[in-house]
Amino acid sequence: MFMNPDLLLVLANDRRRELIAEADKGRLLTLARLARRARRAGKAPAVRGQPTGTLASCEPSVAVPAR
């Protein structure tokens, strides 16, 4: 079966637009991820693995008995 050249051109242009949109989406997500990481870096680091108070931590990596 022979394809119409105009149809092939339309299909090629549609695919090109899809690829460009996908690349733009990827760039946007990467920029948002980097901005979020930069915002988090400015905050004070969370204290993890150090028990506070008299209760044991809920994290499985910390084995501290309750007092």
CHARMM internal coordinates of N, CA and C (Angstrom, degrees):
IC EDIT
DIST 1 N 1 CA 1.4498
DIST 1 CA 1 C 1.5327
ANGL 1 N 1 CA 1 C 108.66
DIST 1 C 2 N 1.3130
ANGL 1 CA 1 C 2 N 115.68
DIHE 1 N 1 CA 1 C 2 N 131.70
DIST 2 N 2 CA 1.4535
ANGL 1 C 2 N 2 CA 121.11
DIHE 1 CA 1 C 2 N 2 CA 179.03
DIST 2 CA 2 C 1.5178
ANGL 2 N 2 CA 2 C 109.74
DIHE 1 C 2 N 2 CA 2 C -94.01
DIST 2 C 3 N 1.3323
ANGL 2 CA 2 C 3 N 114.80
DIHE 2 N 2 CA 2 C 3 N 137.70
DIST 3 N 3 CA 1.4646
ANGL 2 C 3 N 3 CA 120.01
DIHE 2 CA 2 C 3 N 3 CA 179.50
DIST 3 CA 3 C 1.5280
ANGL 3 N 3 CA 3 C 108.91
DIHE 2 C 3 N 3 CA 3 C -95.43
DIST 3 C 4 N 1.2840
ANGL 3 CA 3 C 4 N 114.74
DIHE 3 N 3 CA 3 C 4 N 146.74
DIST 4 N 4 CA 1.4497
ANGL 3 C 4 N 4 CA 121.00
DIHE 3 CA 3 C 4 N 4 CA 175.56
DIST 4 CA 4 C 1.5360
ANGL 4 N 4 CA 4 C 108.60
DIHE 3 C 4 N 4 CA 4 C -68.74
DIST 4 C 5 N 1.3163
ANGL 4 CA 4 C 5 N 120.19
DIHE 4 N 4 CA 4 C 5 N 132.53
DIST 5 N 5 CA 1.4697
ANGL 4 C 5 N 5 CA 121.75
DIHE 4 CA 4 C 5 N 5 CA -179.57
DIST 5 CA 5 C 1.5332
ANGL 5 N 5 CA 5 C 113.03
DIHE 4 C 5 N 5 CA 5 C -58.30
DIST 5 C 6 N 1.3116
ANGL 5 CA 5 C 6 N 116.64
DIHE 5 N 5 CA 5 C 6 N -35.29
DIST 6 N 6 CA 1.4695
ANGL 5 C 6 N 6 CA 119.79
DIHE 5 CA 5 C 6 N 6 CA 178.73
DIST 6 CA 6 C 1.5281
ANGL 6 N 6 CA 6 C 110.84
DIHE 5 C 6 N 6 CA 6 C -65.58
DIST 6 C 7 N 1.3258
ANGL 6 CA 6 C 7 N 116.92
DIHE 6 N 6 CA 6 C 7 N -38.92
DIST 7 N 7 CA 1.4562
ANGL 6 C 7 N 7 CA 120.94
DIHE 6 CA 6 C 7 N 7 CA 178.56
DIST 7 CA 7 C 1.5341
ANGL 7 N 7 CA 7 C 110.25
DIHE 6 C 7 N 7 CA 7 C -65.35
DIST 7 C 8 N 1.3341
ANGL 7 CA 7 C 8 N 116.64
DIHE 7 N 7 CA 7 C 8 N -41.98
DIST 8 N 8 CA 1.4626
ANGL 7 C 8 N 8 CA 120.28
DIHE 7 CA 7 C 8 N 8 CA 177.65
DIST 8 CA 8 C 1.5286
ANGL 8 N 8 CA 8 C 110.86
DIHE 7 C 8 N 8 CA 8 C -61.68
DIST 8 C 9 N 1.3215
ANGL 8 CA 8 C 9 N 117.10
DIHE 8 N 8 CA 8 C 9 N -40.13
DIST 9 N 9 CA 1.4610
ANGL 8 C 9 N 9 CA 121.03
DIHE 8 CA 8 C 9 N 9 CA 179.00
DIST 9 CA 9 C 1.5246
ANGL 9 N 9 CA 9 C 110.57
DIHE 8 C 9 N 9 CA 9 C -65.12
DIST 9 C 10 N 1.3159
ANGL 9 CA 9 C 10 N 117.40
DIHE 9 N 9 CA 9 C 10 N -41.71
DIST 10 N 10 CA 1.4662
ANGL 9 C 10 N 10 CA 121.44
DIHE 9 CA 9 C 10 N 10 CA 178.10
DIST 10 CA 10 C 1.5262
ANGL 10 N 10 CA 10 C 110.59
DIHE 9 C 10 N 10 CA 10 C -63.29
DIST 10 C 11 N 1.3277
ANGL 10 CA 10 C 11 N 116.61
DIHE 10 N 10 CA 10 C 11 N -44.45
DIST 11 N 11 CA 1.4620
ANGL 10 C 11 N 11 CA 120.29
DIHE 10 CA 10 C 11 N 11 CA 179.25
DIST 11 CA 11 C 1.5293
ANGL 11 N 11 CA 11 C 111.37
DIHE 10 C 11 N 11 CA 11 C -63.83
DIST 11 C 12 N 1.3269
ANGL 11 CA 11 C 12 N 116.86
DIHE 11 N 11 CA 11 C 12 N -41.72
DIST 12 N 12 CA 1.4669
ANGL 11 C 12 N 12 CA 120.61
DIHE 11 CA 11 C 12 N 12 CA 179.24
DIST 12 CA 12 C 1.5291
ANGL 12 N 12 CA 12 C 110.79
DIHE 11 C 12 N 12 CA 12 C -64.41
DIST 12 C 13 N 1.3205
ANGL 12 CA 12 C 13 N 116.62
DIHE 12 N 12 CA 12 C 13 N -42.17
DIST 13 N 13 CA 1.4725
ANGL 12 C 13 N 13 CA 119.77
DIHE 12 CA 12 C 13 N 13 CA 178.88
DIST 13 CA 13 C 1.5291
ANGL 13 N 13 CA 13 C 111.75
DIHE 12 C 13 N 13 CA 13 C -66.45
DIST 13 C 14 N 1.3152
ANGL 13 CA 13 C 14 N 117.63
DIHE 13 N 13 CA 13 C 14 N -38.31
DIST 14 N 14 CA 1.4684
ANGL 13 C 14 N 14 CA 120.82
DIHE 13 CA 13 C 14 N 14 CA 177.03
DIST 14 CA 14 C 1.5231
ANGL 14 N 14 CA 14 C 110.91
DIHE 13 C 14 N 14 CA 14 C -62.77
DIST 14 C 15 N 1.3166
ANGL 14 CA 14 C 15 N 115.40
DIHE 14 N 14 CA 14 C 15 N -44.53
DIST 15 N 15 CA 1.4741
ANGL 14 C 15 N 15 CA 119.58
DIHE 14 CA 14 C 15 N 15 CA 179.66
DIST 15 CA 15 C 1.5271
ANGL 15 N 15 CA 15 C 110.70
DIHE 14 C 15 N 15 CA 15 C -64.02
DIST 15 C 16 N 1.3262
ANGL 15 CA 15 C 16 N 116.48
DIHE 15 N 15 CA 15 C 16 N -39.86
DIST 16 N 16 CA 1.4628
ANGL 15 C 16 N 16 CA 121.02
DIHE 15 CA 15 C 16 N 16 CA 178.02
DIST 16 CA 16 C 1.5250
ANGL 16 N 16 CA 16 C 110.50
DIHE 15 C 16 N 16 CA 16 C -61.80
DIST 16 C 17 N 1.3216
ANGL 16 CA 16 C 17 N 116.94
DIHE 16 N 16 CA 16 C 17 N -44.31
DIST 17 N 17 CA 1.4681
ANGL 16 C 17 N 17 CA 120.94
DIHE 16 CA 16 C 17 N 17 CA 178.13
DIST 17 CA 17 C 1.5264
ANGL 17 N 17 CA 17 C 111.34
DIHE 16 C 17 N 17 CA 17 C -62.86
DIST 17 C 18 N 1.3311
ANGL 17 CA 17 C 18 N 117.33
DIHE 17 N 17 CA 17 C 18 N -39.28
DIST 18 N 18 CA 1.4712
ANGL 17 C 18 N 18 CA 120.83
DIHE 17 CA 17 C 18 N 18 CA 177.47
DIST 18 CA 18 C 1.5250
ANGL 18 N 18 CA 18 C 111.15
DIHE 17 C 18 N 18 CA 18 C -62.81
DIST 18 C 19 N 1.3299
ANGL 18 CA 18 C 19 N 116.62
DIHE 18 N 18 CA 18 C 19 N -43.36
DIST 19 N 19 CA 1.4607
ANGL 18 C 19 N 19 CA 120.33
DIHE 18 CA 18 C 19 N 19 CA 179.67
DIST 19 CA 19 C 1.5297
ANGL 19 N 19 CA 19 C 111.65
DIHE 18 C 19 N 19 CA 19 C -64.92
DIST 19 C 20 N 1.3153
ANGL 19 CA 19 C 20 N 117.10
DIHE 19 N 19 CA 19 C 20 N -40.20
DIST 20 N 20 CA 1.4620
ANGL 19 C 20 N 20 CA 121.27
DIHE 19 CA 19 C 20 N 20 CA 178.42
DIST 20 CA 20 C 1.5252
ANGL 20 N 20 CA 20 C 109.90
DIHE 19 C 20 N 20 CA 20 C -65.50
DIST 20 C 21 N 1.3303
ANGL 20 CA 20 C 21 N 117.61
DIHE 20 N 20 CA 20 C 21 N -43.13
DIST 21 N 21 CA 1.4647
ANGL 20 C 21 N 21 CA 120.71
DIHE 20 CA 20 C 21 N 21 CA 179.34
DIST 21 CA 21 C 1.5292
ANGL 21 N 21 CA 21 C 110.90
DIHE 20 C 21 N 21 CA 21 C -64.33
DIST 21 C 22 N 1.3172
ANGL 21 CA 21 C 22 N 117.10
DIHE 21 N 21 CA 21 C 22 N -39.57
DIST 22 N 22 CA 1.4675
ANGL 21 C 22 N 22 CA 120.85
DIHE 21 CA 21 C 22 N 22 CA 178.49
DIST 22 CA 22 C 1.5277
ANGL 22 N 22 CA 22 C 110.93
DIHE 21 C 22 N 22 CA 22 C -64.99
DIST 22 C 23 N 1.3220
ANGL 22 CA 22 C 23 N 117.14
DIHE 22 N 22 CA 22 C 23 N -40.63
DIST 23 N 23 CA 1.4665
ANGL 22 C 23 N 23 CA 120.99
DIHE 22 CA 22 C 23 N 23 CA 178.43
DIST 23 CA 23 C 1.5277
ANGL 23 N 23 CA 23 C 110.51
DIHE 22 C 23 N 23 CA 23 C -66.24
DIST 23 C 24 N 1.3279
ANGL 23 CA 23 C 24 N 117.23
DIHE 23 N 23 CA 23 C 24 N -40.38
DIST 24 N 24 CA 1.4703
ANGL 23 C 24 N 24 CA 120.79
DIHE 23 CA 23 C 24 N 24 CA 177.74
DIST 24 CA 24 C 1.5201
ANGL 24 N 24 CA 24 C 111.08
DIHE 23 C 24 N 24 CA 24 C -63.34
DIST 24 C 25 N 1.3199
ANGL 24 CA 24 C 25 N 116.12
DIHE 24 N 24 CA 24 C 25 N -41.22
DIST 25 N 25 CA 1.4622
ANGL 24 C 25 N 25 CA 120.37
DIHE 24 CA 24 C 25 N 25 CA 178.89
DIST 25 CA 25 C 1.5269
ANGL 25 N 25 CA 25 C 110.49
DIHE 24 C 25 N 25 CA 25 C -63.07
DIST 25 C 26 N 1.3249
ANGL 25 CA 25 C 26 N 116.37
DIHE 25 N 25 CA 25 C 26 N -42.74
DIST 26 N 26 CA 1.4601
ANGL 25 C 26 N 26 CA 120.67
DIHE 25 CA 25 C 26 N 26 CA 178.45
DIST 26 CA 26 C 1.5179
ANGL 26 N 26 CA 26 C 111.92
DIHE 25 C 26 N 26 CA 26 C -62.72
DIST 26 C 27 N 1.3389
ANGL 26 CA 26 C 27 N 116.60
DIHE 26 N 26 CA 26 C 27 N -42.30
DIST 27 N 27 CA 1.4725
ANGL 26 C 27 N 27 CA 120.21
DIHE 26 CA 26 C 27 N 27 CA 177.96
DIST 27 CA 27 C 1.5167
ANGL 27 N 27 CA 27 C 111.03
DIHE 26 C 27 N 27 CA 27 C -64.13
DIST 27 C 28 N 1.3236
ANGL 27 CA 27 C 28 N 116.83
DIHE 27 N 27 CA 27 C 28 N -41.78
DIST 28 N 28 CA 1.4621
ANGL 27 C 28 N 28 CA 120.57
DIHE 27 CA 27 C 28 N 28 CA 179.88
DIST 28 CA 28 C 1.5221
ANGL 28 N 28 CA 28 C 111.11
DIHE 27 C 28 N 28 CA 28 C -63.68
DIST 28 C 29 N 1.3315
ANGL 28 CA 28 C 29 N 117.29
DIHE 28 N 28 CA 28 C 29 N -43.59
DIST 29 N 29 CA 1.4625
ANGL 28 C 29 N 29 CA 120.54
DIHE 28 CA 28 C 29 N 29 CA 178.69
DIST 29 CA 29 C 1.5248
ANGL 29 N 29 CA 29 C 111.47
DIHE 28 C 29 N 29 CA 29 C -64.50
DIST 29 C 30 N 1.3310
ANGL 29 CA 29 C 30 N 116.86
DIHE 29 N 29 CA 29 C 30 N -38.48
DIST 30 N 30 CA 1.4612
ANGL 29 C 30 N 30 CA 120.41
DIHE 29 CA 29 C 30 N 30 CA 178.39
DIST 30 CA 30 C 1.5183
ANGL 30 N 30 CA 30 C 110.88
DIHE 29 C 30 N 30 CA 30 C -64.74
DIST 30 C 31 N 1.3286
ANGL 30 CA 30 C 31 N 117.27
DIHE 30 N 30 CA 30 C 31 N -44.17
DIST 31 N 31 CA 1.4663
ANGL 30 C 31 N 31 CA 120.60
DIHE 30 CA 30 C 31 N 31 CA 178.25
DIST 31 CA 31 C 1.5190
ANGL 31 N 31 CA 31 C 111.43
DIHE 30 C 31 N 31 CA 31 C -62.94
DIST 31 C 32 N 1.3324
ANGL 31 CA 31 C 32 N 117.21
DIHE 31 N 31 CA 31 C 32 N -41.18
DIST 32 N 32 CA 1.4605
ANGL 31 C 32 N 32 CA 120.43
DIHE 31 CA 31 C 32 N 32 CA 178.99
DIST 32 CA 32 C 1.5240
ANGL 32 N 32 CA 32 C 110.82
DIHE 31 C 32 N 32 CA 32 C -65.16
DIST 32 C 33 N 1.3232
ANGL 32 CA 32 C 33 N 116.75
DIHE 32 N 32 CA 32 C 33 N -40.60
DIST 33 N 33 CA 1.4631
ANGL 32 C 33 N 33 CA 120.98
DIHE 32 CA 32 C 33 N 33 CA 178.65
DIST 33 CA 33 C 1.5355
ANGL 33 N 33 CA 33 C 111.02
DIHE 32 C 33 N 33 CA 33 C -63.44
DIST 33 C 34 N 1.3346
ANGL 33 CA 33 C 34 N 116.39
DIHE 33 N 33 CA 33 C 34 N -43.16
DIST 34 N 34 CA 1.4614
ANGL 33 C 34 N 34 CA 120.28
DIHE 33 CA 33 C 34 N 34 CA 178.91
DIST 34 CA 34 C 1.5206
ANGL 34 N 34 CA 34 C 111.76
DIHE 33 C 34 N 34 CA 34 C -66.20
DIST 34 C 35 N 1.3252
ANGL 34 CA 34 C 35 N 117.44
DIHE 34 N 34 CA 34 C 35 N -39.17
DIST 35 N 35 CA 1.4564
ANGL 34 C 35 N 35 CA 120.68
DIHE 34 CA 34 C 35 N 35 CA 178.32
DIST 35 CA 35 C 1.5238
ANGL 35 N 35 CA 35 C 110.74
DIHE 34 C 35 N 35 CA 35 C -65.79
DIST 35 C 36 N 1.3037
ANGL 35 CA 35 C 36 N 116.10
DIHE 35 N 35 CA 35 C 36 N -40.04
DIST 36 N 36 CA 1.4713
ANGL 35 C 36 N 36 CA 119.80
DIHE 35 CA 35 C 36 N 36 CA 179.01
DIST 36 CA 36 C 1.5277
ANGL 36 N 36 CA 36 C 110.35
DIHE 35 C 36 N 36 CA 36 C -66.11
DIST 36 C 37 N 1.3253
ANGL 36 CA 36 C 37 N 116.61
DIHE 36 N 36 CA 36 C 37 N -41.47
DIST 37 N 37 CA 1.4579
ANGL 36 C 37 N 37 CA 120.83
DIHE 36 CA 36 C 37 N 37 CA 178.44
DIST 37 CA 37 C 1.5324
ANGL 37 N 37 CA 37 C 110.55
DIHE 36 C 37 N 37 CA 37 C -63.24
DIST 37 C 38 N 1.3267
ANGL 37 CA 37 C 38 N 117.57
DIHE 37 N 37 CA 37 C 38 N -39.55
DIST 38 N 38 CA 1.4699
ANGL 37 C 38 N 38 CA 121.56
DIHE 37 CA 37 C 38 N 38 CA 179.12
DIST 38 CA 38 C 1.5254
ANGL 38 N 38 CA 38 C 110.70
DIHE 37 C 38 N 38 CA 38 C -66.74
DIST 38 C 39 N 1.3318
ANGL 38 CA 38 C 39 N 116.84
DIHE 38 N 38 CA 38 C 39 N -38.57
DIST 39 N 39 CA 1.4687
ANGL 38 C 39 N 39 CA 120.24
DIHE 38 CA 38 C 39 N 39 CA 178.12
DIST 39 CA 39 C 1.5188
ANGL 39 N 39 CA 39 C 110.57
DIHE 38 C 39 N 39 CA 39 C -65.01
DIST 39 C 40 N 1.3278
ANGL 39 CA 39 C 40 N 115.66
DIHE 39 N 39 CA 39 C 40 N -41.04
DIST 40 N 40 CA 1.4714
ANGL 39 C 40 N 40 CA 119.44
DIHE 39 CA 39 C 40 N 40 CA -179.65
DIST 40 CA 40 C 1.5212
ANGL 40 N 40 CA 40 C 111.61
DIHE 39 C 40 N 40 CA 40 C -68.15
DIST 40 C 41 N 1.3261
ANGL 40 CA 40 C 41 N 117.61
DIHE 40 N 40 CA 40 C 41 N -32.04
DIST 41 N 41 CA 1.4605
ANGL 40 C 41 N 41 CA 121.42
DIHE 40 CA 40 C 41 N 41 CA -178.11
DIST 41 CA 41 C 1.5287
ANGL 41 N 41 CA 41 C 110.68
DIHE 40 C 41 N 41 CA 41 C -66.82
DIST 41 C 42 N 1.3349
ANGL 41 CA 41 C 42 N 117.41
DIHE 41 N 41 CA 41 C 42 N -27.15
DIST 42 N 42 CA 1.4562
ANGL 41 C 42 N 42 CA 121.15
DIHE 41 CA 41 C 42 N 42 CA -179.57
DIST 42 CA 42 C 1.5131
ANGL 42 N 42 CA 42 C 112.99
DIHE 41 C 42 N 42 CA 42 C -74.93
DIST 42 C 43 N 1.3017
ANGL 42 CA 42 C 43 N 117.85
DIHE 42 N 42 CA 42 C 43 N -20.10
DIST 43 N 43 CA 1.4635
ANGL 42 C 43 N 43 CA 121.48
DIHE 42 CA 42 C 43 N 43 CA -178.65
DIST 43 CA 43 C 1.5220
ANGL 43 N 43 CA 43 C 110.39
DIHE 42 C 43 N 43 CA 43 C -81.42
DIST 43 C 44 N 1.3246
ANGL 43 CA 43 C 44 N 115.39
DIHE 43 N 43 CA 43 C 44 N 162.23
DIST 44 N 44 CA 1.4631
ANGL 43 C 44 N 44 CA 120.32
DIHE 43 CA 43 C 44 N 44 CA 176.93
DIST 44 CA 44 C 1.5325
ANGL 44 N 44 CA 44 C 109.11
DIHE 43 C 44 N 44 CA 44 C -67.12
DIST 44 C 45 N 1.3061
ANGL 44 CA 44 C 45 N 117.87
DIHE 44 N 44 CA 44 C 45 N 139.79
DIST 45 N 45 CA 1.4717
ANGL 44 C 45 N 45 CA 119.61
DIHE 44 CA 44 C 45 N 45 CA -179.45
DIST 45 CA 45 C 1.5295
ANGL 45 N 45 CA 45 C 111.12
DIHE 44 C 45 N 45 CA 45 C -66.28
DIST 45 C 46 N 1.2850
ANGL 45 CA 45 C 46 N 115.56
DIHE 45 N 45 CA 45 C 46 N 144.03
DIST 46 N 46 CA 1.4565
ANGL 45 C 46 N 46 CA 120.92
DIHE 45 CA 45 C 46 N 46 CA 178.92
DIST 46 CA 46 C 1.5222
ANGL 46 N 46 CA 46 C 109.95
DIHE 45 C 46 N 46 CA 46 C -72.88
DIST 46 C 47 N 1.3012
ANGL 46 CA 46 C 47 N 115.78
DIHE 46 N 46 CA 46 C 47 N 141.82
DIST 47 N 47 CA 1.4578
ANGL 46 C 47 N 47 CA 120.75
DIHE 46 CA 46 C 47 N 47 CA 178.49
DIST 47 CA 47 C 1.5184
ANGL 47 N 47 CA 47 C 106.72
DIHE 46 C 47 N 47 CA 47 C -89.86
DIST 47 C 48 N 1.3320
ANGL 47 CA 47 C 48 N 115.67
DIHE 47 N 47 CA 47 C 48 N 112.54
DIST 48 N 48 CA 1.4613
ANGL 47 C 48 N 48 CA 120.06
DIHE 47 CA 47 C 48 N 48 CA -178.83
DIST 48 CA 48 C 1.5103
ANGL 48 N 48 CA 48 C 108.45
DIHE 47 C 48 N 48 CA 48 C -124.28
DIST 48 C 49 N 1.2955
ANGL 48 CA 48 C 49 N 116.09
DIHE 48 N 48 CA 48 C 49 N 146.86
DIST 49 N 49 CA 1.4488
ANGL 48 C 49 N 49 CA 120.96
DIHE 48 CA 48 C 49 N 49 CA 176.79
DIST 49 CA 49 C 1.5135
ANGL 49 N 49 CA 49 C 113.26
DIHE 48 C 49 N 49 CA 49 C 83.83
DIST 49 C 50 N 1.3185
ANGL 49 CA 49 C 50 N 116.84
DIHE 49 N 49 CA 49 C 50 N 2.99
DIST 50 N 50 CA 1.4562
ANGL 49 C 50 N 50 CA 119.87
DIHE 49 CA 49 C 50 N 50 CA 178.70
DIST 50 CA 50 C 1.5221
ANGL 50 N 50 CA 50 C 107.75
DIHE 49 C 50 N 50 CA 50 C -117.16
DIST 50 C 51 N 1.3249
ANGL 50 CA 50 C 51 N 117.54
DIHE 50 N 50 CA 50 C 51 N 118.15
DIST 51 N 51 CA 1.4603
ANGL 50 C 51 N 51 CA 119.23
DIHE 50 CA 50 C 51 N 51 CA -177.48
DIST 51 CA 51 C 1.5331
ANGL 51 N 51 CA 51 C 111.03
DIHE 50 C 51 N 51 CA 51 C -67.86
DIST 51 C 52 N 1.3101
ANGL 51 CA 51 C 52 N 114.48
DIHE 51 N 51 CA 51 C 52 N 142.85
DIST 52 N 52 CA 1.4624
ANGL 51 C 52 N 52 CA 120.28
DIHE 51 CA 51 C 52 N 52 CA 176.32
DIST 52 CA 52 C 1.5179
ANGL 52 N 52 CA 52 C 107.41
DIHE 51 C 52 N 52 CA 52 C -121.25
DIST 52 C 53 N 1.2930
ANGL 52 CA 52 C 53 N 117.68
DIHE 52 N 52 CA 52 C 53 N 130.62
DIST 53 N 53 CA 1.4556
ANGL 52 C 53 N 53 CA 121.01
DIHE 52 CA 52 C 53 N 53 CA 178.53
DIST 53 CA 53 C 1.5181
ANGL 53 N 53 CA 53 C 111.64
DIHE 52 C 53 N 53 CA 53 C 81.35
DIST 53 C 54 N 1.3239
ANGL 53 CA 53 C 54 N 115.64
DIHE 53 N 53 CA 53 C 54 N -153.94
DIST 54 N 54 CA 1.4547
ANGL 53 C 54 N 54 CA 120.83
DIHE 53 CA 53 C 54 N 54 CA -174.94
DIST 54 CA 54 C 1.5219
ANGL 54 N 54 CA 54 C 113.41
DIHE 53 C 54 N 54 CA 54 C -103.48
DIST 54 C 55 N 1.3241
ANGL 54 CA 54 C 55 N 117.96
DIHE 54 N 54 CA 54 C 55 N -1.23
DIST 55 N 55 CA 1.4635
ANGL 54 C 55 N 55 CA 120.53
DIHE 54 CA 54 C 55 N 55 CA -179.23
DIST 55 CA 55 C 1.5167
ANGL 55 N 55 CA 55 C 110.11
DIHE 54 C 55 N 55 CA 55 C -96.27
DIST 55 C 56 N 1.3133
ANGL 55 CA 55 C 56 N 115.86
DIHE 55 N 55 CA 55 C 56 N 146.92
DIST 56 N 56 CA 1.4588
ANGL 55 C 56 N 56 CA 120.73
DIHE 55 CA 55 C 56 N 56 CA 176.62
DIST 56 CA 56 C 1.5215
ANGL 56 N 56 CA 56 C 108.98
DIHE 55 C 56 N 56 CA 56 C -74.36
DIST 56 C 57 N 1.3036
ANGL 56 CA 56 C 57 N 115.77
DIHE 56 N 56 CA 56 C 57 N 151.96
DIST 57 N 57 CA 1.4530
ANGL 56 C 57 N 57 CA 121.29
DIHE 56 CA 56 C 57 N 57 CA 179.28
DIST 57 CA 57 C 1.5273
ANGL 57 N 57 CA 57 C 109.51
DIHE 56 C 57 N 57 CA 57 C -70.11
DIST 57 C 58 N 1.3247
ANGL 57 CA 57 C 58 N 116.15
DIHE 57 N 57 CA 57 C 58 N 153.00
DIST 58 N 58 CA 1.4634
ANGL 57 C 58 N 58 CA 121.43
DIHE 57 CA 57 C 58 N 58 CA 179.04
DIST 58 CA 58 C 1.5223
ANGL 58 N 58 CA 58 C 111.38
DIHE 57 C 58 N 58 CA 58 C -86.31
DIST 58 C 59 N 1.3251
ANGL 58 CA 58 C 59 N 117.91
DIHE 58 N 58 CA 58 C 59 N -9.76
DIST 59 N 59 CA 1.4486
ANGL 58 C 59 N 59 CA 120.53
DIHE 58 CA 58 C 59 N 59 CA -178.08
DIST 59 CA 59 C 1.5249
ANGL 59 N 59 CA 59 C 110.62
DIHE 58 C 59 N 59 CA 59 C -73.84
DIST 59 C 60 N 1.3214
ANGL 59 CA 59 C 60 N 117.31
DIHE 59 N 59 CA 59 C 60 N 135.77
DIST 60 N 60 CA 1.4743
ANGL 59 C 60 N 60 CA 119.31
DIHE 59 CA 59 C 60 N 60 CA -179.19
DIST 60 CA 60 C 1.5268
ANGL 60 N 60 CA 60 C 112.45
DIHE 59 C 60 N 60 CA 60 C -70.36
DIST 60 C 61 N 1.3564
ANGL 60 CA 60 C 61 N 118.37
DIHE 60 N 60 CA 60 C 61 N -21.17
DIST 61 N 61 CA 1.4496
ANGL 60 C 61 N 61 CA 119.75
DIHE 60 CA 60 C 61 N 61 CA -177.03
DIST 61 CA 61 C 1.5329
ANGL 61 N 61 CA 61 C 111.69
DIHE 60 C 61 N 61 CA 61 C -77.65
DIST 61 C 62 N 1.3061
ANGL 61 CA 61 C 62 N 117.27
DIHE 61 N 61 CA 61 C 62 N -14.39
DIST 62 N 62 CA 1.4587
ANGL 61 C 62 N 62 CA 121.14
DIHE 61 CA 61 C 62 N 62 CA -178.72
DIST 62 CA 62 C 1.5204
ANGL 62 N 62 CA 62 C 108.44
DIHE 61 C 62 N 62 CA 62 C -106.81
DIST 62 C 63 N 1.3201
ANGL 62 CA 62 C 63 N 116.44
DIHE 62 N 62 CA 62 C 63 N 118.70
DIST 63 N 63 CA 1.4715
ANGL 62 C 63 N 63 CA 120.61
DIHE 62 CA 62 C 63 N 63 CA -179.56
DIST 63 CA 63 C 1.5402
ANGL 63 N 63 CA 63 C 108.69
DIHE 62 C 63 N 63 CA 63 C -108.71
DIST 63 C 64 N 1.3239
ANGL 63 CA 63 C 64 N 114.61
DIHE 63 N 63 CA 63 C 64 N 82.34
DIST 64 N 64 CA 1.4599
ANGL 63 C 64 N 64 CA 120.35
DIHE 63 CA 63 C 64 N 64 CA 179.83
DIST 64 CA 64 C 1.5257
ANGL 64 N 64 CA 64 C 107.22
DIHE 63 C 64 N 64 CA 64 C -121.98
DIST 64 C 65 N 1.3101
ANGL 64 CA 64 C 65 N 117.83
DIHE 64 N 64 CA 64 C 65 N 118.88
DIST 65 N 65 CA 1.4710
ANGL 64 C 65 N 65 CA 119.25
DIHE 64 CA 64 C 65 N 65 CA 178.97
DIST 65 CA 65 C 1.5300
ANGL 65 N 65 CA 65 C 110.93
DIHE 64 C 65 N 65 CA 65 C -71.01
DIST 65 C 66 N 1.3207
ANGL 65 CA 65 C 66 N 115.33
DIHE 65 N 65 CA 65 C 66 N 151.62
DIST 66 N 66 CA 1.4636
ANGL 65 C 66 N 66 CA 120.19
DIHE 65 CA 65 C 66 N 66 CA 176.81
DIST 66 CA 66 C 1.5161
ANGL 66 N 66 CA 66 C 109.05
DIHE 65 C 66 N 66 CA 66 C -70.41
DIST 66 C 67 N 1.3179
ANGL 66 CA 66 C 67 N 116.41
DIHE 66 N 66 CA 66 C 67 N 145.45
DIST 67 N 67 CA 1.4570
ANGL 66 C 67 N 67 CA 120.40
DIHE 66 CA 66 C 67 N 67 CA -179.22
DIST 67 CA 67 C 1.5100
ANGL 67 N 67 CA 67 C 110.87
DIHE 66 C 67 N 67 CA 67 C -93.10
END
COOR INIT
IC SEED 1 N 1 CA 1 C
IC BUILD
